[in-house]
Every structure is written in structure tokens, then in C-alpha cells.
């Protein structure tokens, strides 16, 4: 019956509203019932007082009980009440409805207070009646002379007990109308409220279904800052991340296929030439074997780097947390590429001293700086220079090293003669990304060096950034948290 969330929400809201209205109505009727009963009796009292005066005036004028009864009966036509005329013994002399004439009624004992009108209530069990009785006494000298003696007859208003008890039902139509209006307004509000909840959830559901079909370009309009709005923002962030990951995976597969295609083509071509007899002399076989070996080695390095990068990203490669002297580490890395730099006529300057110790894996960090130096050597023209500088940045919090604030050791590797366009600076750490596409095939690297650098630095709780200017060249800066 309630197949969707919106229907369930509306049903739940309406149920709560109905229950609240029922409880409120029951409490209101309980409180109103006693008040309406007292109000009804007050109204009867207001009628009984003038009736008693009129009966006394008629009796004073010498009217008989029948005449007094006829007068009172005429009054009941307009007032819609039942009037009894009682003699001093409590016998009903006249009854406007004629049913109790001649019967005895026991009047309540309630003597009046001087100067006030007094009344009392009595219940006749046989007739289920309320009796409203008034005894009027003179309160002024004129009244004492006019009413020189007490009246013989007593006027009593008789009303059914059920009529008095159910007097609150007179308000039932108005109460019902108010309840109906409240119910309609509440249901309308429930529908609007349920729609405000169900629509964003429905949008998230539809967008999720589209993503399941492979359409990752999804975004939900955020209309509020509550939990539903935050859910929509979280979904948009997730969708953007999934879209980016899918694009990265697609580009990665395309790049891997492209990187493997060339060496495989070379291996296949030379091996086929050897099989077909196109190569006949020993030197030809030697050249073909050398090329096949080089292309195989290149594929091996590519596969090894991919596996290594994947293990770093997944945390499968443990990182040691030992004190590391960056000055000694940088000096060792420069020593390993010094011969290559001399052969390319490139000078390397080191200005790293006084840096505090860091906590990390010396072998992995050595790979970081070797990769940065190797990248700088590839893009520095002959006669150029590579400069390595060190500095300490202000303290900051490190999520990987706890809540303590740590200063940053900053190592910058700068090379002259090359420039990275500003729009490509954020892309240089992507896998297989080449700023100079013409050098992609001639480069001996796998295109994963900077990606490995970024992952190792981040595993140490640091960061790496690229800077480039047409006049000053390109610089890669590694930020690593220090021990203290």
C-alpha cells in the first residue's frame, strides 16, 4: 500500500496528527464538560429568579394556583423550560407539562442569606430531573412592606439531568469544524514536509541508478543546509570523485596500452624478422637481440613501477619511522647522479644545512630525491644548472604524526632552462603525464616517477608541489614534517 518513502512519511505524519487531535479533543471535552454544565445551571438560575418574583406578585394579587400555573406555562413557550409550582408541603400544584401534578417533591434545605438571592439544586431520582429552586426574600424596607409575608408557593425549574450533562454538545459543530480545518491544514503541511524530505532522496536514488549504468556525470541541487542538504553535498562530492577516478582509470588503461604497444611492436617486428630470415648476418641478430632486450627491460621497469605505485597507494609497502638526516640524504643522492650530470654538462649546487631531523624511511625518501634529480637532468639543457636548497617552514599540525604541531623541512629541487605551463602544473604528478609530448618516446623513463614521488611524500605526512616560470625555470618543493 505504501510502496514509496513519500507515502510512508505522509501516512506517518497523518497518523500522528490524528492521534494528537483525538487526545487534544478528549482532554478539551473533559475540561469543557464541567464548565458547560455550570454555565447551563447559571442560565436556568437567571430564568428562575424573575419567575419567582412574578409568582409572588400574582399570589399577592390573589391569583389562584391555576392562574399562576397558566401564567408560568405561557412563559415556558418562549423559554423552552419546564416549570413546577410547589405548595408549602412540596406537592406539585402545577406542572407545565402536566406529568407531575399532585406528586410530592422533597425540596432541599438551603435557607437564603439575608440580602442575597439563594438557590439550591435537587435531584429527583424517579424523574432524572435537576430542580433549580429560588427562594426570594425582601432586602429593602419597601420590599418588606410589599412582601409582608412569605410566599405560599415555590417556583422550581425542572430540566432533565441528561440535558444539563450534555450541554457541552452544543459546541460540537464548531469543535468539529475547527478539528476538520486543523486536520486539512496539518495534512497539507505533512504533504509539503514529506515532499521536502522525499524529493532530495529520490534525486539521490535516480542519480545513483544513473551512475550504476555508467553515467558518472551526476550532480544534485543542494537546497538546504540540514542533513538532507549535507547528504546531497556528500553525494555530489562522491560523484565527482567517482567521475575523476573513472576518468583516471580510463586514462591509465589507455596510457598503459600506449606505453606497452611500442615495445611490443618492436619485439614482434624483430622477432618476426629473425624467424622469417630477413636478418641473416651475426651483427643483425645481435642488434635485434639487443633491441628486444632493451624493450623487454623497458616493459619490466614499467610493470615494476606500476606494481610499486599500486602497493604504495594501498599501503602494502611499510614505511619506516626512523630519524633521517636530510643533509646527508641529499648529499648521497647528488653523489649518485653526479657522473650523469657531468656527462650532460649540467652543474649541481647544494645549499642544504641546518635542517632538523625528520622521521621516515630513508630508502623511500632517497627514491624521492633521485627521481626529482633524474627528472631535472632530463629537462635541463646542456650548460644549465640544478640547485637543491633547504629551509624550515612554520609549524603546522600533521594528521599522520598526531595532534602535535610540527615544523616543515622544505627541500626544493630547481633546474634552469625548462618551463611547465601554469595550467599543467597540477597534472605533472599524474601517471604517464608528459609535458613535452615529443620527448615521451625518447625518454628512458616510464612516466611514473613523479607519481611515485607524490605517493611516498604523502605517506610520510608531507606534500609536494611544482612551480615554474619562464625566466627562472622549474622547481619541485618537498615538504616533510620534522621530529620537533
ZAMARGU-4260 file (C-alpha; in steps of 0.2 Angstrom, whole numbers, plus 5000, padded with zeros to 4 digits):
<rodrens>
0) 5000/5000/5000 | 5014/5012/5004 | 5027/5007/4992 | 5037/5023/4992 | 5045/5034/5005
5) 5034/5049/5002 | 5018/5039/5005 | 5025/5031/5021 | 5030/5049/5028 | 5013/5056/5024
10) 5005/5041/5032 | 5016/5043/5047 | 5013/5062/5049 | 4994/5060/5047 | 4993/5046/5060
15) 5002/5057/5072 | 4991/5071/5068 | 4975/5061/5070 | 4981/5054/5087 | 4986/5071/5093
20) 4969/5079/5088 | 4960/5064/5096 | 4970/5066/5113 | 4968/5085/5112 | 4949/5084/5109
25) 4947/5071/5123 | 4956/5082/5135 | 4946/5098/5129 | 4929/5089/5131 | 4934/5083/5148
30) 4938/5101/5154 | 4924/5109/5144 | 4910/5097/5151 | 4910/5103/5169 | 4911/5121/5163
35) 4897/5120/5152 | 4886/5111/5165 | 4889/5125/5177 | 4885/5138/5164 | 4869/5129/5160
40) 4864/5129/5178 | 4868/5148/5179 | 4857/5151/5164 | 4842/5142/5172 | 4845/5152/5188
45) 4844/5168/5179 | 4827/5162/5172 | 4821/5156/5189 | 4823/5172/5199 | 4811/5183/5189
50) 4799/5168/5188 | 4799/5168/5207 | 4796/5186/5208 | 4781/5185/5196 | 4773/5171/5205
55) 4774/5181/5221 | 4767/5196/5213 | 4752/5186/5206 | 4750/5177/5223 | 4750/5194/5232
60) 4737/5200/5220 | 4726/5185/5225 | 4728/5174/5209 | 4724/5155/5211 | 4737/5142/5209
65) 4729/5138/5192 | 4731/5156/5186 | 4749/5156/5192 | 4752/5140/5183 | 4744/5146/5167
70) 4755/5162/5168 | 4770/5151/5170 | 4765/5139/5156 | 4764/5154/5144 | 4782/5158/5149
75) 4788/5141/5145 | 4783/5143/5127 | 4796/5156/5124 | 4810/5150/5137 | 4808/5131/5132
80) 4809/5126/5150 | 4799/5115/5162 | 4791/5125/5177 | 4784/5117/5193 | 4773/5126/5206
85) 4775/5119/5223 | 4765/5121/5239 | 4772/5123/5256 | 4771/5104/5258 | 4781/5101/5242
90) 4766/5095/5232 | 4766/5099/5214 | 4751/5111/5211 | 4755/5115/5193 | 4767/5107/5180
95) 4769/5115/5164 | 4770/5098/5156 | 4756/5091/5167 | 4765/5075/5172 | 4770/5078/5190
100) 4754/5087/5196 | 4749/5081/5213 | 4766/5072/5217 | 4776/5076/5231 | 4794/5084/5229
105) 4806/5085/5243 | 4814/5102/5242 | 4832/5104/5248 | 4836/5113/5264 | 4845/5129/5259
110) 4840/5144/5269 | 4843/5160/5260 | 4856/5173/5266 | 4850/5190/5271 | 4851/5202/5257
115) 4855/5189/5244 | 4845/5178/5232 | 4848/5160/5237 | 4846/5144/5227 | 4849/5126/5229
120) 4849/5110/5217 | 4840/5094/5220 | 4839/5078/5210 | 4823/5068/5209 | 4829/5050/5205
125) 4812/5045/5199 | 4811/5058/5185 | 4830/5060/5182 | 4827/5079/5184 | 4838/5094/5190
130) 4827/5106/5201 | 4833/5124/5201 | 4824/5132/5216 | 4824/5150/5221 | 4818/5157/5237
135) 4816/5176/5236 | 4816/5187/5252 | 4814/5206/5253 | 4830/5215/5255 | 4824/5233/5256
140) 4811/5242/5268 | 4799/5244/5253 | 4801/5226/5249 | 4797/5221/5267 | 4781/5231/5267
145) 4776/5224/5250 | 4780/5206/5254 | 4774/5207/5272 | 4773/5188/5272 | 4782/5173/5265
150) 4775/5167/5248 | 4764/5151/5249 | 4771/5144/5233 | 4788/5140/5227 | 4793/5140/5208
155) 4806/5127/5203 | 4813/5124/5185 | 4815/5106/5181 | 4827/5100/5167 | 4832/5083/5163
160) 4849/5078/5170 | 4855/5072/5153 | 4851/5089/5146 | 4862/5098/5158 | 4876/5085/5157
165) 4876/5085/5138 | 4875/5104/5137 | 4893/5104/5130 | 4887/5096/5114 | 4880/5112/5109
170) 4898/5117/5104 | 4901/5100/5095 | 4898/5108/5077 | 4910/5122/5080 | 4923/5110/5088
175) 4921/5098/5073 | 4923/5112/5060 | 4939/5118/5069 | 4945/5100/5070 | 4942/5097/5052
180) 4951/5113/5047 | 4966/5109/5058 | 4966/5091/5050 | 4966/5098/5032 | 4980/5111/5036
185) 4990/5098/5045 | 4989/5086/5031 | 4994/5099/5019 | 5009/5103/5029 | 5013/5085/5031
190) 5012/5083/5012 | 5024/5098/5009 | 5036/5092/5023 | 5036/5074/5016 | 5040/5081/4999
195) 5054/5091/5005 | 5062/5075/5013 | 5057/5063/4999 | 5062/5073/4984 | 5081/5075/4988
200) 5082/5057/4992 | 5073/5052/4976 | 5085/5063/4967 | 5100/5054/4975 | 5092/5037/4971
205) 5090/5042/4952 | 5107/5049/4951 | 5114/5033/4959 | 5105/5022/4947 | 5112/5033/4933
210) 5129/5030/4940 | 5126/5012/4941 | 5123/5012/4922 | 5139/5021/4919 | 5134/5039/4918
215) 5145/5047/4931 | 5141/5065/4926 | 5129/5067/4940 | 5125/5082/4952 | 5111/5086/4964
220) 5105/5103/4968 | 5108/5107/4986 | 5093/5117/4993 | 5096/5117/5012 | 5110/5115/5025
225) 5101/5101/5035 | 5105/5083/5035 | 5097/5081/5018 | 5107/5095/5011 | 5123/5088/5018
230) 5118/5071/5011 | 5116/5079/4993 | 5133/5088/4995 | 5141/5072/5000 | 5134/5063/4985
235) 5140/5077/4974 | 5157/5075/4981 | 5157/5056/4979 | 5150/5058/4961 | 5164/5070/4957
240) 5177/5058/4965 | 5170/5043/4956 | 5170/5053/4939 | 5188/5058/4942 | 5193/5040/4947
245) 5184/5033/4932 | 5192/5046/4920 | 5209/5042/4929 | 5207/5023/4927 | 5202/5026/4908
250) 5217/5037/4905 | 5228/5025/4915 | 5222/5010/4904 | 5225/5020/4888 | 5242/5026/4894
255) 5247/5008/4899 | 5241/5001/4882 | 5250/5015/4873 | 5266/5013/4883 | 5266/4994/4880
260) 5261/4995/4862 | 5278/5002/4856 | 5290/4990/4864 | 5278/4975/4860 | 5278/4981/4842
265) 5297/4982/4841 | 5299/4965/4849 | 5286/4957/4837 | 5294/4965/4822 | 5312/4960/4826
270) 5307/4943/4832 | 5297/4940/4816 | 5312/4946/4805 | 5323/4933/4814 | 5310/4919/4811
275) 5307/4924/4793 | 5326/4925/4789 | 5326/4944/4785 | 5341/4945/4796 | 5355/4934/4790
280) 5371/4940/4797 | 5378/4939/4815 | 5378/4958/4818 | 5360/4959/4813 | 5355/4946/4825
285) 5365/4955/4839 | 5356/4971/4835 | 5339/4963/4835 | 5343/4954/4851 | 5349/4970/4859
290) 5333/4980/4854 | 5322/4965/4860 | 5331/4965/4877 | 5330/4984/4879 | 5311/4984/4875
295) 5309/4970/4887 | 5318/4979/4900 | 5308/4994/4897 | 5292/4984/4899 | 5299/4976/4915
300) 5303/4993/4923 | 5285/4999/4918 | 5277/4984/4926 | 5288/4985/4941 | 5284/5004/4944
305) 5265/5001/4942 | 5265/4987/4954 | 5276/4998/4966 | 5265/5013/4964 | 5249/5002/4967
310) 5257/4995/4983 | 5261/5012/4990 | 5244/5019/4986 | 5236/5004/4995 | 5248/5005/5010
315) 5255/4987/5007 | 5273/4994/5007 | 5278/4998/5025 | 5286/5015/5029 | 5300/5015/5042
320) 5298/5029/5055 | 5317/5032/5060 | 5326/5048/5062 | 5333/5054/5045 | 5346/5067/5042
325) 5341/5076/5026 | 5358/5085/5023 | 5367/5068/5022 | 5352/5060/5012 | 5353/5074/4999
330) 5372/5073/4998 | 5371/5054/4995 | 5358/5057/4981 | 5368/5070/4972 | 5383/5059/4973
335) 5373/5045/4963 | 5369/5057/4949 | 5385/5067/4948 | 5393/5057/4934 | 5377/5058/4924
340) 5376/5077/4927 | 5394/5080/4921 | 5392/5070/4905 | 5377/5081/4901 | 5387/5097/4906
345) 5375/5101/4920 | 5381/5108/4936 | 5373/5104/4953 | 5373/5115/4968 | 5368/5110/4986
350) 5363/5123/4999 | 5356/5111/5012 | 5362/5114/5030 | 5355/5116/5047 | 5339/5106/5044
355) 5331/5097/5059 | 5329/5078/5058 | 5313/5071/5051 | 5305/5054/5055 | 5303/5042/5040
360) 5310/5029/5028 | 5327/5034/5022 | 5327/5022/5007 | 5310/5028/5001 | 5315/5046/5003
365) 5331/5043/4994 | 5320/5037/4979 | 5310/5053/4980 | 5325/5064/4978 | 5333/5053/4965
370) 5318/5054/4955 | 5317/5073/4956 | 5335/5074/4951 | 5333/5062/4937 | 5318/5072/4931
375) 5328/5088/4932 | 5343/5081/4922 | 5331/5076/4908 | 5324/5093/4906 | 5339/5104/4909
380) 5349/5108/4893 | 5367/5107/4892 | 5376/5121/4902 | 5361/5123/4913 | 5361/5121/4932
385) 5352/5111/4946 | 5351/5119/4963 | 5345/5110/4979 | 5340/5121/4993 | 5333/5118/5011
390) 5323/5128/5023 | 5312/5127/5038 | 5293/5132/5037 | 5282/5137/5051 | 5275/5124/5062
395) 5258/5116/5057 | 5248/5101/5063 | 5252/5084/5055 | 5237/5072/5054 | 5249/5057/5051
400) 5260/5062/5066 | 5247/5065/5079 | 5239/5081/5086 | 5256/5089/5090 | 5262/5104/5079
405) 5277/5101/5068 | 5288/5112/5058 | 5291/5108/5040 | 5308/5104/5032 | 5307/5110/5014
410) 5318/5103/5000 | 5317/5112/4984 | 5325/5105/4968 | 5326/5118/4955 | 5333/5117/4937
415) 5335/5130/4923 | 5330/5130/4905 | 5313/5122/4906 | 5295/5128/4910 | 5279/5120/4914
420) 5263/5129/4908 | 5253/5135/4923 | 5238/5125/4918 | 5248/5109/4918 | 5257/5111/4935
425) 5243/5101/4944 | 5244/5087/4931 | 5263/5083/4932 | 5260/5071/4946 | 5248/5061/4936
430) 5253/5044/4929 | 5261/5044/4912 | 5259/5063/4910 | 5271/5071/4899 | 5273/5090/4897
435) 5283/5088/4881 | 5274/5075/4871 | 5288/5075/4858 | 5300/5068/4872 | 5289/5055/4878
440) 5296/5041/4866 | 5314/5047/4868 | 5313/5047/4887 | 5320/5032/4895 | 5308/5034/4910
445) 5291/5026/4912 | 5282/5042/4916 | 5278/5036/4934 | 5292/5044/4943 | 5283/5060/4949
450) 5268/5049/4954 | 5279/5039/4965 | 5287/5054/4972 | 5270/5061/4977 | 5264/5045/4985
455) 5280/5042/4995 | 5279/5060/5002 | 5261/5059/5006 | 5264/5043/5015 | 5276/5052/5026
460) 5263/5065/5030 | 5270/5078/5019 | 5266/5086/5002 | 5275/5091/4986 | 5271/5105/4974
465) 5278/5111/4957 | 5282/5129/4952 | 5288/5135/4935 | 5292/5152/4927 | 5298/5156/4910
470) 5313/5166/4917 | 5318/5156/4932 | 5314/5138/4926 | 5305/5124/4936 | 5306/5119/4954
475) 5299/5105/4964 | 5297/5108/4983 | 5295/5093/4995 | 5288/5097/5012 | 5291/5085/5026
480) 5286/5087/5045 | 5301/5087/5057 | 5303/5077/5073 | 5301/5093/5084
</rodrens>
